[in-house]
Amino acid sequence: MSVSPYPSRSKWRNAFFLITTPDMPTRMRKQIEEMQGYNLQLVIHKKLIETDMNEKDGRLFLIIKKILFHFITPDEEKLLNDANGFMEVKILDEGQRVSPMFLTKGKIQEHDAYCLTTHWNSFVAKNCLKIGHLIQLWSFRRVRLVDIENEIFTSDLYFALNTMDGRCFL
């Protein structure tokens, strides 16, 4: 088996998106800072497809091979790899609203994928998302105090979704 001296197609695609992807809107970045969010990273830049917009399924697929930044901690990965594993996350939209969702792991066709589920359909409606819209999904973390007496903190996973094709806030 020979090894190609050229990067794979996915590495070229990822490099292209990193070069051509606009920054997060200032207003959204400022809100994340006000929420004391940290470790802001672009997770994926994608076009919404029919599978993402199917009301019956109600989920956004994030194919793992297309993810630009791995946003899951090892403990979270272990949780999601369990048979019915899920975790609660929050997603910030351009209208500065925070919506709760669940993050799960599954398959779409032959690809492993993370899925944002539960309130995805209402998020789509609030943000007037349509098939073919380009989106950026960013991840960030927020510290939360779990135990006051022992000063134990945890890091919660948040997402921010930026639409590249117009805006609609209801």
Summary of the structure (lengths in Angstrom):
residues: 170
radius of gyration: 16.8
end to end distance: 55.4
largest distance: 58.6
contacts: 445
relative contact order: 0.21
helix: 25%
strand: 38%
